[in-house]
Amino acid sequence: MKTVSTFCRVCEPSCGLLAEVDNNTIQRLQPDKTHPVSQGFACHKGVNYLAIHQDPDRLDTPLQRLGSRQPGEGQWQSQDWDSSLAAVGSKLNAIRDQYGPDAIAGYIGNPTAFNALGSQGIGDFFMGIGSRRIFNSGTQDCSNKFAAGEAVFGTSTLHPLPDIENTNCLLIFGENPKVSHMSFISIADPMAKIRTACQRGASVYYINPRQIESASPKTGEVVQILPDTDLYLMAALLHEIDALGRFDEAVLAQHGNHVAELRAFIAPYSADAVAEVVGLDAGQIRSLAEEFSGAERAAVHMSTGVNMGRHGTLCYWLLQMLSFVTGNLDKVAGNFYSEGFYPAAKAGRARLDKLFFSTRYGEMRHIRGALPGNLLPDMILDDDNPVRALVVIAGNPLLSVGGEARWRAALEKLDLLIVIDLFRNATGEYAHYLLPAADMLERPDLNICGLGMQYQPHVQYTDAVVPAAGQRKEEWWILSRLLQHMGMNAPLLDQPNPFGRLEHMMARHQLSVDSLKAAPSGTVVLDTQSIGRFYTDFVQTDDKRVDCCPPLFADAIALASEQFQALKDQAPDYRLINLRTNYMHNSWYQNVAKLKRGKHDHNPLHMHPQDMAALGLTDGDPLEVSNEYGEVTALARSDDSLRPGVVAMTHGWGNQKTPGLRVANRYPGVNINALLPNGPGSYEKLSNQAFMSGVPVSIRLPDRP
């Protein structure tokens, strides 16, 4: 038995893990107590990953589909890699030659963000093919932040972090750190830092539609807002802070542009004007504005609960304004940028001219190279130049993007569907070819994901803990070999060291893979000092000034005003939000048997007891949830953490037609995304971000005999 240091690649903190290995078999995963950053913390995601690694449903060999492509039908024939890649490469070349490179599209899922060589291999592959039709899961959870960063700071990779340990007042919008462990901030055990902050007297407020698990007398309180109204609360906070005379005029004069335009935007949104729409008392809003702006130092953060609303980009803009106009940006105890081992802010610099281009779906743009995921089925089913071949890498769009029925029709129509994954998931059930990927314990890696967002900057490397089982291969190898079979160059295979580009980046700190291997836990903590350099070194606008009201936002601002008036005139009866739990993380853990116990073996619709009583419902009763996009049947569950009129359901379920995942198929649950907007008009034009939270729905009892 030997112990091997590695780290988790399920979410952003990249917590250190120790694997106990016997004869190339991992017996146990546990937190690494000696890790210099995570210091023995690892959440349920990392520790439970061993069940994914050991899952008997894992793909072990390339498979070709013969016969019917309906889920559960046809046959899967094992092939060797050369035969599979030669066949796939030939088919891709034929489609490309006849219809052009844009007839081939790619969908890239969330796990690739935590795969340093995989993300590089994906870029090489689609650049080699020449396709501009790239889609990714970012348009389901975070593309708004990239778009706002470009417009406000001139770069998509500048995301100031809250100094949790030192701040006096912290506002957290749309985030549940105890369950999700935060996003766009790579931080181990955030609740411990929040608890410590509260112990020394800091105020912490979670702006959320639920009384979330993170809140307690020792960790802060919830400001229970109505879903998808955060923009108007943020505007009201800024309005009231300005009315108090607490905008830092010196900072605005030295570092800000379009300040008058910002003031013009917030002018109509006083606390009294927004109170009914956001579901809060006007006095409570004014009190929050006074406390935040009056604190010696204050900090802000927001995550997917807000990203997924209709105004994700505008919300992220106003979040930065809350920090900037009060003088808390680039300050100890406020918000700061964490440089990391490479200047990522410069790498994300963007030009804002000629962003949009005309299409049959209206004006559209790429955001960090990606188109709106919500439009991919339309581009397969209805486009003048339809997508005919789709390569899905570590993704499950059928259950993670809105419009399940439309997705099934689109996947069935494709001439060629290649899925590279750990499992035959719901999307993979329609594949022509399934190509088995190595998992995070079967490949070497570097923690590239947290670059520029690490609370404590550090670099860590891991070798493969064990050799890849069966014929599993790393994604970069699969894509590179496929390029070769298509007669193209494969940059990662053409160089002696696949980590060469990353080592070049690390050389700024005199680091290499070998030096990291020699370090304790494979980790080197960086002594970078970023505070005080924000405006000179990191802001990437041409004049190095913060754009306080980008002209690019004009149409979105006008639309937000219209939607505000509509909410004042008539609010929806029920608004559906996503519910995070420790028993499902996207669709990563959908096939883990130990997470399907008791009341967690399905995903009910959570409702306030008052709403259930009004409908004559008790726990476990069936009900039908519908809107213009779809309808699902779920079971009711009483939940007084919600406000009346707010209902919640966990995503990542809906595996009735996924026989390749036997546990998930046995406990299929309900696909919440069948109720989500899809197609043209279902996403935010500024960022391609899908509308996924606060969605209006109707609820009724099923017809009874």
WOVEN-V297784 format. One record per residue. N is the residue number from 1. D_LAST is the distance of its C-alpha to the last C-alpha in whole Angstrom. Layout:
n = <N N>
d_last = <D_LAST D_LAST>
//
This chain:
n = <1 2 3 4 5 6 7 8 9 10 11 12 13 14 15 16 17 18 19 20 21 22 23 24 25 26 27 28 29 30 31 32 33 34 35 36 37 38 39 40 41 42 43 44 45 46 47 48 49 50 51 52 53 54 55 56 57 58 59 60 61 62 63 64 65 66 67 68 69 70 71 72 73 74 75 76 77 78 79 80 81 82 83 84 85 86 87 88 89 90 91 92 93 94 95 96 97 98 99 100 101 102 103 104 105 106 107 108 109 110 111 112 113 114 115 116 117 118 119 120 121 122 123 124 125 126 127 128 129 130 131 132 133 134 135 136 137 138 139 140 141 142 143 144 145 146 147 148 149 150 151 152 153 154 155 156 157 158 159 160 161 162 163 164 165 166 167 168 169 170 171 172 173 174 175 176 177 178 179 180 181 182 183 184 185 186 187 188 189 190 191 192 193 194 195 196 197 198 199 200 201 202 203 204 205 206 207 208 209 210 211 212 213 214 215 216 217 218 219 220 221 222 223 224 225 226 227 228 229 230 231 232 233 234 235 236 237 238 239 240 241 242 243 244 245 246 247 248 249 250 251 252 253 254 255 256 257 258 259 260 261 262 263 264 265 266 267 268 269 270 271 272 273 274 275 276 277 278 279 280 281 282 283 284 285 286 287 288 289 290 291 292 293 294 295 296 297 298 299 300 301 302 303 304 305 306 307 308 309 310 311 312 313 314 315 316 317 318 319 320 321 322 323 324 325 326 327 328 329 330 331 332 333 334 335 336 337 338 339 340 341 342 343 344 345 346 347 348 349 350 351 352 353 354 355 356 357 358 359 360 361 362 363 364 365 366 367 368 369 370 371 372 373 374 375 376 377 378 379 380 381 382 383 384 385 386 387 388 389 390 391 392 393 394 395 396 397 398 399 400 401 402 403 404 405 406 407 408 409 410 411 412 413 414 415 416 417 418 419 420 421 422 423 424 425 426 427 428 429 430 431 432 433 434 435 436 437 438 439 440 441 442 443 444 445 446 447 448 449 450 451 452 453 454 455 456 457 458 459 460 461 462 463 464 465 466 467 468 469 470 471 472 473 474 475 476 477 478 479 480 481 482 483 484 485 486 487 488 489 490 491 492 493 494 495 496 497 498 499 500 501 502 503 504 505 506 507 508 509 510 511 512 513 514 515 516 517 518 519 520 521 522 523 524 525 526 527 528 529 530 531 532 533 534 535 536 537 538 539 540 541 542 543 544 545 546 547 548 549 550 551 552 553 554 555 556 557 558 559 560 561 562 563 564 565 566 567 568 569 570 571 572 573 574 575 576 577 578 579 580 581 582 583 584 585 586 587 588 589 590 591 592 593 594 595 596 597 598 599 600 601 602 603 604 605 606 607 608 609 610 611 612 613 614 615 616 617 618 619 620 621 622 623 624 625 626 627 628 629 630 631 632 633 634 635 636 637 638 639 640 641 642 643 644 645 646 647 648 649 650 651 652 653 654 655 656 657 658 659 660 661 662 663 664 665 666 667 668 669 670 671 672 673 674 675 676 677 678 679 680 681 682 683 684 685 686 687 688 689 690 691 692 693 694 695 696 697 698 699 700 701 702 703 704 705>
d_last = <62 63 62 61 61 58 55 52 51 47 48 51 53 53 54 57 55 57 56 58 58 60 61 59 56 54 53 53 52 53 54 58 60 63 61 64 61 57 59 57 54 51 47 44 44 48 48 44 46 47 44 43 47 46 43 43 41 44 45 49 50 49 47 46 43 43 41 37 37 33 32 33 34 38 41 43 47 49 52 55 56 58 56 53 55 57 54 52 55 56 53 53 57 55 53 55 58 56 54 55 55 52 50 50 48 47 44 46 44 45 46 49 50 51 53 57 58 54 54 58 57 54 56 59 56 55 58 60 57 58 54 53 49 49 45 45 43 45 43 40 42 45 47 47 50 52 52 53 55 57 57 58 60 61 60 56 57 59 56 58 57 56 59 57 60 62 60 60 56 54 51 48 45 42 43 42 45 44 41 43 46 47 48 51 53 54 54 54 52 52 50 54 55 53 54 57 57 56 58 61 59 58 54 51 48 45 44 40 36 36 38 39 40 44 44 46 49 51 50 49 46 43 43 40 40 37 36 38 40 43 45 46 46 49 51 51 52 55 55 56 58 60 60 62 64 63 63 66 68 71 68 67 70 71 68 66 65 63 63 63 60 58 59 58 55 54 55 52 50 52 50 49 48 45 44 41 40 41 39 42 45 48 50 49 49 53 53 52 54 57 57 57 59 62 61 64 62 59 56 53 51 47 45 42 39 42 43 39 39 40 43 44 48 49 47 50 53 52 52 55 57 56 58 61 61 62 64 62 62 65 65 65 62 61 59 61 62 62 64 64 66 66 66 62 62 65 63 60 62 61 62 60 61 59 56 54 54 52 49 47 44 47 49 49 51 51 51 53 53 49 47 43 41 38 40 41 38 39 42 41 39 41 44 47 49 46 45 46 46 45 46 44 46 45 41 38 37 34 32 35 35 32 30 29 28 31 33 32 33 36 37 36 38 41 44 45 43 45 44 46 45 44 41 39 37 34 36 38 36 37 41 43 46 45 48 48 49 51 50 52 53 55 56 59 58 60 58 58 54 56 59 59 57 58 58 61 63 63 63 62 62 60 61 59 58 58 58 55 53 53 54 52 54 54 53 56 58 55 55 59 59 57 59 62 60 60 64 63 65 63 65 64 65 68 69 70 68 65 65 68 66 65 68 70 68 68 72 72 72 74 71 70 68 71 71 68 68 71 69 67 64 65 64 67 66 68 70 69 70 67 68 70 70 67 68 71 70 66 65 65 65 68 70 69 67 63 61 60 58 58 58 56 53 53 50 48 49 49 45 45 46 44 41 42 42 38 37 39 38 34 33 30 27 26 29 28 31 32 33 36 36 38 36 35 38 37 36 39 38 35 36 37 36 37 36 32 32 30 28 30 28 26 26 23 23 26 25 27 26 26 24 21 22 21 18 17 17 19 21 19 15 14 15 16 19 21 24 26 27 23 20 19 17 19 19 20 23 25 29 31 34 32 32 29 28 29 27 28 28 30 31 32 29 27 28 26 28 31 32 36 35 34 33 31 29 28 27 26 25 24 26 27 29 26 26 30 32 34 36 39 39 37 40 43 46 48 47 45 42 39 37 34 34 33 31 28 25 21 19 15 12 10 7 4 0>
//
